[in-house]
Amino acid sequence: MHHPTLFQHELRRTSRLVSSDYPSLYTARSFAASVKGSREAVNQDSYLTADHFPAPTRSSLGFRHLHGTTSELGDSLFIVADGQGEPQQGSRAGALAIEVIEEFLRYTWVHHQRRDQVASRRQILNALRVSFDRADQFLWNEGQSRQTRQEMGASVTAACSYQGNLFLAHAGETQAYLWRAGRLFRLTRPVPHHVATDDIQSSQIEVRRQANLNHRTSLIGGHRAGVHVKLRMLDLEPNDYLILCTKGLASLASDHFLSSTISANPDPRKICEVLIGEAEKTFVHDDLTVIAARFALAHE
């Protein structure tokens, strides 16, 4: 028998109960910032922000902001990646992982739009899983061709909004948080290096699949047997804030500091500036990257 977790209870308690025959449309407003740590010669972090997804234009690898017109409503996509391995290879791994994930999700969105269809929640979760699997295979093949397989990989967290829901895919040590009604909820936990089960958990869906995953890792591109991906889905509420960050920031900023920063700074740009500024006050070893996004009802 499934018992709701404390996380699920708290989200339900802080959610507004609204009966409606159609999903609420949300607009996203985001900002991202990244700084290089002292450990490596290059910044191995990469990110993508798309307040309107699919955005009409695309750009090169690296740090990417994809923006549509102000009249567009609804879907958004945010991804943060922490490359692993030799500096140049790690930097390339994170950027390539994001490109492959974004490309497959774009294909999925366009596929349904052309058919004037609304994807189910399970289809969105499956699209996220498949996009991570494709990125994992792509990085594995890339490493094989360069004979650097054990030195090329990436931790990745991706979040997309669709039809009033937030969907999350996570592999590795990158982190995601949700701030709602003055409270901070941690959406991700570092995934163990080896795992034996594969779970999909959400406030509305619970799916448990048993599989032979003993050799899978939490790192995209890190093992021939594949990557362990954790998926979540939850309802969006007006004035929700989403924070994605790499382990460099997650290890320096406490949950209390994150919550107080968001409470005092409603602008996503200011949130990023405060978090990065506070982290830079210490001797930073790891690269630091943060994405902050605020969701509001379309008519606000």
DOMAR-486212 format. One record per residue (C-alpha): residue number from 1; residue in one letter; chain; x, y, z. Coordinates in steps of 0.001 Angstrom, whole numbers, plus 500000, padded with zeros to 6 digits. Each point is the difference from the previous one (the first is absolute). Layout:
# residues N
+-----+---------+--------+--------+--------+--------+
| num | residuo | cadena |      x |      y |      z |
+-----+---------+--------+--------+--------+--------+
| NUM |       a |      A |      X |      Y |      Z |
...
+-----+---------+--------+--------+--------+--------+
***
This chain:
# residues 300
+-----+---------+--------+--------+--------+--------+
| num | residuo | cadena |      x |      y |      z |
+-----+---------+--------+--------+--------+--------+
|   1 |       m |      A | 500000 | 500000 | 500000 |
|   2 |       h |      A | 501259 | 503434 | 499068 |
|   3 |       h |      A | 500221 | 502579 | 502776 |
|   4 |       p |      A | 500403 | 503676 | 499045 |
|   5 |       t |      A | 503349 | 501461 | 500957 |
|   6 |       l |      A | 500385 | 503055 | 502243 |
|   7 |       f |      A | 500959 | 501939 | 496866 |
|   8 |       q |      A | 496709 | 499094 | 498353 |
|   9 |       h |      A | 497988 | 500840 | 503129 |
|  10 |       e |      A | 501626 | 503422 | 500286 |
|  11 |       l |      A | 499455 | 500845 | 496337 |
|  12 |       r |      A | 496358 | 499049 | 500271 |
|  13 |       r |      A | 499573 | 502043 | 503155 |
|  14 |       t |      A | 501434 | 503130 | 498394 |
|  15 |       s |      A | 498127 | 499564 | 496701 |
|  16 |       r |      A | 496799 | 501813 | 499128 |
|  17 |       l |      A | 497143 | 497644 | 499165 |
|  18 |       v |      A | 498418 | 501280 | 496792 |
|  19 |       s |      A | 497385 | 498030 | 498063 |
|  20 |       s |      A | 500265 | 500683 | 496269 |
|  21 |       d |      A | 499262 | 498294 | 496694 |
|  22 |       y |      A | 503157 | 501389 | 498398 |
|  23 |       p |      A | 503612 | 500383 | 501123 |
|  24 |       s |      A | 501333 | 503362 | 501119 |
|  25 |       l |      A | 502451 | 501624 | 497616 |
|  26 |       y |      A | 503187 | 501333 | 501518 |
|  27 |       t |      A | 502687 | 502340 | 498817 |
|  28 |       a |      A | 503592 | 499541 | 501114 |
|  29 |       r |      A | 502570 | 502698 | 500593 |
|  30 |       s |      A | 503545 | 498791 | 500614 |
|  31 |       f |      A | 503607 | 501025 | 500378 |
|  32 |       a |      A | 503247 | 497999 | 500202 |
|  33 |       a |      A | 503552 | 500695 | 501138 |
|  34 |       s |      A | 503202 | 497951 | 500006 |
|  35 |       v |      A | 503538 | 500547 | 501306 |
|  36 |       k |      A | 503127 | 497891 | 499645 |
|  37 |       g |      A | 501543 | 498412 | 503063 |
|  38 |       s |      A | 503706 | 499846 | 500787 |
|  39 |       r |      A | 500355 | 496252 | 499553 |
|  40 |       e |      A | 500049 | 499852 | 496186 |
|  41 |       a |      A | 501179 | 502257 | 497175 |
|  42 |       v |      A | 496571 | 500165 | 498354 |
|  43 |       n |      A | 496421 | 500155 | 501213 |
|  44 |       q |      A | 498562 | 496490 | 499637 |
|  45 |       d |      A | 496427 | 501082 | 500752 |
|  46 |       s |      A | 497425 | 500642 | 497279 |
|  47 |       y |      A | 496384 | 501088 | 500078 |
|  48 |       l |      A | 496959 | 500716 | 497858 |
|  49 |       t |      A | 497073 | 502295 | 500805 |
|  50 |       a |      A | 496920 | 500187 | 497780 |
|  51 |       d |      A | 497125 | 502004 | 501501 |
|  52 |       h |      A | 497991 | 499064 | 496896 |
|  53 |       f |      A | 500594 | 496509 | 498655 |
|  54 |       p |      A | 500504 | 499048 | 497251 |
|  55 |       a |      A | 501720 | 503323 | 499315 |
|  56 |       p |      A | 500047 | 501087 | 496341 |
|  57 |       t |      A | 503794 | 500296 | 499891 |
|  58 |       r |      A | 502902 | 497861 | 501141 |
|  59 |       s |      A | 503596 | 500834 | 500852 |
|  60 |       s |      A | 503389 | 498351 | 500396 |
|  61 |       l |      A | 501225 | 497810 | 502844 |
|  62 |       g |      A | 500730 | 501403 | 503434 |
|  63 |       f |      A | 497975 | 502528 | 501975 |
|  64 |       r |      A | 496726 | 500562 | 498180 |
|  65 |       h |      A | 496945 | 502213 | 500480 |
|  66 |       l |      A | 497235 | 499168 | 497525 |
|  67 |       h |      A | 497275 | 502642 | 499935 |
|  68 |       g |      A | 496783 | 500238 | 498011 |
|  69 |       t |      A | 497586 | 502896 | 499726 |
|  70 |       t |      A | 498273 | 501513 | 503018 |
|  71 |       s |      A | 496619 | 498826 | 498691 |
|  72 |       e |      A | 500878 | 496313 | 500340 |
|  73 |       l |      A | 498560 | 498139 | 502975 |
|  74 |       g |      A | 500295 | 496576 | 501520 |
|  75 |       d |      A | 503029 | 497760 | 499704 |
|  76 |       s |      A | 503551 | 500621 | 501198 |
|  77 |       l |      A | 503226 | 498014 | 500310 |
|  78 |       f |      A | 502994 | 500368 | 502328 |
|  79 |       i |      A | 503099 | 497779 | 500099 |
|  80 |       v |      A | 503214 | 500162 | 502003 |
|  81 |       a |      A | 502965 | 497663 | 499434 |
|  82 |       d |      A | 503256 | 499439 | 501881 |
|  83 |       g |      A | 502607 | 498419 | 497727 |
|  84 |       q |      A | 502380 | 497423 | 501453 |
|  85 |       g |      A | 503481 | 498951 | 498998 |
|  86 |       e |      A | 502941 | 501747 | 498358 |
|  87 |       p |      A | 499142 | 503745 | 499784 |
|  88 |       q |      A | 499395 | 500311 | 496266 |
|  89 |       q |      A | 498240 | 496639 | 499802 |
|  90 |       g |      A | 497836 | 500779 | 503030 |
|  91 |       s |      A | 498981 | 503359 | 498583 |
|  92 |       r |      A | 499082 | 498388 | 496678 |
|  93 |       a |      A | 498121 | 497173 | 501736 |
|  94 |       g |      A | 497653 | 502342 | 501863 |
|  95 |       a |      A | 499276 | 502101 | 496917 |
|  96 |       l |      A | 499400 | 496955 | 497795 |
|  97 |       a |      A | 497680 | 498399 | 502557 |
|  98 |       i |      A | 497853 | 503140 | 500059 |
|  99 |       e |      A | 499923 | 500203 | 496206 |
| 100 |       v |      A | 498844 | 496384 | 499612 |
| 101 |       i |      A | 497342 | 500333 | 502721 |
| 102 |       e |      A | 498652 | 503266 | 498586 |
| 103 |       e |      A | 499938 | 498616 | 496460 |
| 104 |       f |      A | 497931 | 496949 | 500950 |
| 105 |       l |      A | 497571 | 501992 | 502162 |
| 106 |       r |      A | 499593 | 502516 | 497162 |
| 107 |       y |      A | 499133 | 497128 | 497655 |
| 108 |       t |      A | 497433 | 498685 | 502516 |
| 109 |       w |      A | 498344 | 503399 | 500456 |
| 110 |       v |      A | 499852 | 500695 | 496262 |
| 111 |       h |      A | 498624 | 496492 | 499341 |
| 112 |       h |      A | 496987 | 500669 | 502238 |
| 113 |       q |      A | 499547 | 503596 | 498848 |
| 114 |       r |      A | 499813 | 498991 | 496343 |
| 115 |       r |      A | 497277 | 497510 | 500841 |
| 116 |       d |      A | 498205 | 502460 | 502262 |
| 117 |       q |      A | 500368 | 497518 | 502845 |
| 118 |       v |      A | 500573 | 500421 | 503722 |
| 119 |       a |      A | 502615 | 497594 | 501336 |
| 120 |       s |      A | 499126 | 497993 | 503087 |
| 121 |       r |      A | 502024 | 500346 | 503179 |
| 122 |       r |      A | 501444 | 496567 | 499478 |
| 123 |       q |      A | 501055 | 500925 | 496469 |
| 124 |       i |      A | 501880 | 503060 | 501303 |
| 125 |       l |      A | 501725 | 497935 | 502686 |
| 126 |       n |      A | 500898 | 497385 | 497404 |
| 127 |       a |      A | 501340 | 502688 | 497639 |
| 128 |       l |      A | 502284 | 501267 | 502773 |
| 129 |       r |      A | 501246 | 496493 | 500728 |
| 130 |       v |      A | 500656 | 499269 | 496338 |
| 131 |       s |      A | 501810 | 503319 | 499543 |
| 132 |       f |      A | 502345 | 499148 | 502880 |
| 133 |       d |      A | 500563 | 496510 | 498611 |
| 134 |       r |      A | 500848 | 501455 | 496586 |
| 135 |       a |      A | 502425 | 502487 | 501560 |
| 136 |       d |      A | 501582 | 497185 | 501985 |
| 137 |       q |      A | 500512 | 497876 | 496893 |
| 138 |       f |      A | 501294 | 502984 | 498030 |
| 139 |       l |      A | 502623 | 500844 | 502628 |
| 140 |       w |      A | 500977 | 496358 | 500323 |
| 141 |       n |      A | 500571 | 499766 | 496242 |
| 142 |       e |      A | 501845 | 503319 | 500004 |
| 143 |       g |      A | 502290 | 498786 | 502751 |
| 144 |       q |      A | 500606 | 496713 | 498221 |
| 145 |       s |      A | 500995 | 501777 | 496805 |
| 146 |       r |      A | 502407 | 502246 | 501893 |
| 147 |       q |      A | 501276 | 497159 | 502219 |
| 148 |       t |      A | 499157 | 502063 | 503068 |
| 149 |       r |      A | 496920 | 498101 | 501130 |
| 150 |       q |      A | 500818 | 500048 | 503703 |
| 151 |       e |      A | 500750 | 503711 | 499968 |
| 152 |       m |      A | 496852 | 501344 | 498321 |
| 153 |       g |      A | 496589 | 500328 | 501597 |
| 154 |       a |      A | 497518 | 502449 | 501496 |
| 155 |       s |      A | 497585 | 500423 | 502879 |
| 156 |       v |      A | 496783 | 501502 | 498629 |
| 157 |       t |      A | 496694 | 501331 | 501326 |
| 158 |       a |      A | 497258 | 501033 | 497572 |
| 159 |       a |      A | 496620 | 501563 | 500837 |
| 160 |       c |      A | 497159 | 500839 | 497622 |
| 161 |       s |      A | 496549 | 501449 | 500531 |
| 162 |       y |      A | 497099 | 498643 | 497970 |
| 163 |       q |      A | 496237 | 500432 | 500398 |
| 164 |       g |      A | 500310 | 501396 | 503517 |
| 165 |       n |      A | 502371 | 497297 | 501254 |
| 166 |       l |      A | 503722 | 499986 | 500725 |
| 167 |       f |      A | 501968 | 496953 | 498833 |
| 168 |       l |      A | 503505 | 499244 | 501243 |
| 169 |       a |      A | 502749 | 497590 | 498912 |
| 170 |       h |      A | 503160 | 499610 | 502055 |
| 171 |       a |      A | 503252 | 498059 | 499756 |
| 172 |       g |      A | 503025 | 500679 | 502183 |
| 173 |       e |      A | 500861 | 502805 | 502405 |
| 174 |       t |      A | 498293 | 503020 | 498413 |
| 175 |       q |      A | 497083 | 501142 | 502141 |
| 176 |       a |      A | 496474 | 501446 | 499736 |
| 177 |       y |      A | 497878 | 501870 | 502549 |
| 178 |       l |      A | 496434 | 501289 | 500048 |
| 179 |       w |      A | 499089 | 503079 | 502047 |
| 180 |       r |      A | 496291 | 500281 | 500742 |
| 181 |       a |      A | 498107 | 502226 | 502423 |
| 182 |       g |      A | 503084 | 500799 | 502049 |
| 183 |       r |      A | 501293 | 496420 | 500214 |
| 184 |       l |      A | 502847 | 498301 | 498160 |
| 185 |       f |      A | 499670 | 496417 | 498757 |
| 186 |       r |      A | 502980 | 497979 | 498770 |
| 187 |       l |      A | 498889 | 498179 | 496854 |
| 188 |       t |      A | 503159 | 497966 | 499442 |
| 189 |       r |      A | 502539 | 498033 | 501971 |
| 190 |       p |      A | 503420 | 498835 | 498816 |
| 191 |       v |      A | 499508 | 496619 | 498324 |
| 192 |       p |      A | 502176 | 497125 | 501313 |
| 193 |       h |      A | 502733 | 498835 | 497645 |
| 194 |       h |      A | 498302 | 496606 | 499604 |
| 195 |       v |      A | 496267 | 499368 | 500423 |
| 196 |       a |      A | 497754 | 496958 | 499939 |
| 197 |       t |      A | 496530 | 501448 | 499368 |
| 198 |       d |      A | 498515 | 502607 | 497729 |
| 199 |       d |      A | 497266 | 502255 | 501439 |
| 200 |       i |      A | 497698 | 502627 | 498587 |
| 201 |       q |      A | 498416 | 502005 | 502825 |
| 202 |       s |      A | 497668 | 502989 | 499983 |
| 203 |       s |      A | 497123 | 501549 | 501899 |
| 204 |       q |      A | 497575 | 498274 | 497633 |
| 205 |       i |      A | 501817 | 497072 | 498417 |
| 206 |       e |      A | 501896 | 497128 | 501590 |
| 207 |       v |      A | 501620 | 497503 | 497675 |
| 208 |       r |      A | 502533 | 497443 | 501166 |
| 209 |       r |      A | 501908 | 497907 | 497485 |
| 210 |       q |      A | 502391 | 497221 | 500944 |
| 211 |       a |      A | 502870 | 499655 | 497539 |
| 212 |       n |      A | 503513 | 498697 | 499738 |
| 213 |       l |      A | 501712 | 503314 | 500747 |
| 214 |       n |      A | 502800 | 498817 | 502276 |
| 215 |       h |      A | 502654 | 501431 | 497704 |
| 216 |       r |      A | 498330 | 503270 | 499075 |
| 217 |       t |      A | 501527 | 503213 | 501303 |
| 218 |       s |      A | 498747 | 503461 | 500904 |
| 219 |       l |      A | 502249 | 501600 | 497378 |
| 220 |       i |      A | 498864 | 500553 | 496411 |
| 221 |       g |      A | 502591 | 498323 | 497772 |
| 222 |       g |      A | 501675 | 498389 | 502980 |
| 223 |       h |      A | 499329 | 496305 | 499394 |
| 224 |       r |      A | 499178 | 497722 | 497102 |
| 225 |       a |      A | 497030 | 498518 | 501889 |
| 226 |       g |      A | 498202 | 503358 | 499982 |
| 227 |       v |      A | 498998 | 502778 | 502373 |
| 228 |       h |      A | 497584 | 499974 | 502926 |
| 229 |       v |      A | 497453 | 502807 | 499522 |
| 230 |       k |      A | 497637 | 501182 | 502733 |
| 231 |       l |      A | 496748 | 501606 | 498859 |
| 232 |       r |      A | 497470 | 502171 | 501830 |
| 233 |       m |      A | 496796 | 501822 | 499152 |
| 234 |       l |      A | 498032 | 502540 | 502032 |
| 235 |       d |      A | 497328 | 502641 | 499504 |
| 236 |       l |      A | 501146 | 503569 | 499529 |
| 237 |       e |      A | 498569 | 502748 | 502189 |
| 238 |       p |      A | 500029 | 503775 | 499394 |
| 239 |       n |      A | 503216 | 501637 | 501185 |
| 240 |       d |      A | 501968 | 496738 | 500160 |
| 241 |       y |      A | 503767 | 500391 | 499678 |
| 242 |       l |      A | 502244 | 497314 | 498500 |
| 243 |       i |      A | 503732 | 499920 | 500780 |
| 244 |       l |      A | 502412 | 497758 | 498069 |
| 245 |       c |      A | 503667 | 499977 | 500931 |
| 246 |       t |      A | 503208 | 498009 | 499750 |
| 247 |       k |      A | 501620 | 498362 | 503007 |
| 248 |       g |      A | 502402 | 502928 | 500419 |
| 249 |       l |      A | 497169 | 502258 | 501121 |
| 250 |       a |      A | 497926 | 497304 | 501698 |
| 251 |       s |      A | 502893 | 499159 | 502317 |
| 252 |       l |      A | 500529 | 503634 | 501075 |
| 253 |       a |      A | 496469 | 501380 | 500360 |
| 254 |       s |      A | 497818 | 498611 | 502793 |
| 255 |       d |      A | 496284 | 499397 | 499521 |
| 256 |       h |      A | 499273 | 502827 | 502446 |
| 257 |       f |      A | 502160 | 502431 | 498029 |
| 258 |       l |      A | 498373 | 498981 | 496718 |
| 259 |       s |      A | 496515 | 500497 | 501447 |
| 260 |       s |      A | 500798 | 503373 | 501559 |
| 261 |       t |      A | 501652 | 501180 | 496772 |
| 262 |       i |      A | 496909 | 499210 | 497938 |
| 263 |       s |      A | 497699 | 501565 | 502600 |
| 264 |       a |      A | 501984 | 503253 | 499947 |
| 265 |       n |      A | 500621 | 500115 | 496229 |
| 266 |       p |      A | 496987 | 499233 | 497779 |
| 267 |       d |      A | 501967 | 500736 | 496795 |
| 268 |       p |      A | 501735 | 496873 | 498579 |
| 269 |       r |      A | 502988 | 502110 | 498897 |
| 270 |       k |      A | 500497 | 501303 | 503530 |
| 271 |       i |      A | 499680 | 496502 | 501455 |
| 272 |       c |      A | 502824 | 498753 | 497770 |
| 273 |       e |      A | 502186 | 503011 | 500735 |
| 274 |       v |      A | 499591 | 499619 | 503771 |
| 275 |       l |      A | 500658 | 496243 | 499971 |
| 276 |       i |      A | 503063 | 500269 | 497770 |
| 277 |       g |      A | 501284 | 503006 | 501940 |
| 278 |       e |      A | 499682 | 498215 | 503321 |
| 279 |       a |      A | 501759 | 496912 | 498641 |
| 280 |       e |      A | 502862 | 502090 | 498622 |
| 281 |       k |      A | 500720 | 501361 | 503479 |
| 282 |       t |      A | 501537 | 496631 | 500802 |
| 283 |       f |      A | 502895 | 498279 | 498251 |
| 284 |       v |      A | 498114 | 498352 | 497157 |
| 285 |       h |      A | 501443 | 496708 | 498754 |
| 286 |       d |      A | 497116 | 498799 | 497829 |
| 287 |       d |      A | 498263 | 501803 | 497162 |
| 288 |       l |      A | 496763 | 501682 | 501097 |
| 289 |       t |      A | 496872 | 500194 | 497862 |
| 290 |       v |      A | 496443 | 500931 | 501001 |
| 291 |       i |      A | 496720 | 500419 | 498114 |
| 292 |       a |      A | 497093 | 501787 | 501689 |
| 293 |       a |      A | 496530 | 499986 | 498441 |
| 294 |       r |      A | 496700 | 501470 | 501214 |
| 295 |       f |      A | 496644 | 498658 | 498808 |
| 296 |       a |      A | 496928 | 502235 | 499832 |
| 297 |       l |      A | 496512 | 499545 | 498583 |
| 298 |       a |      A | 499787 | 501131 | 496397 |
| 299 |       h |      A | 497545 | 502816 | 500713 |
| 300 |       e |      A | 502144 | 501549 | 502767 |
+-----+---------+--------+--------+--------+--------+
***
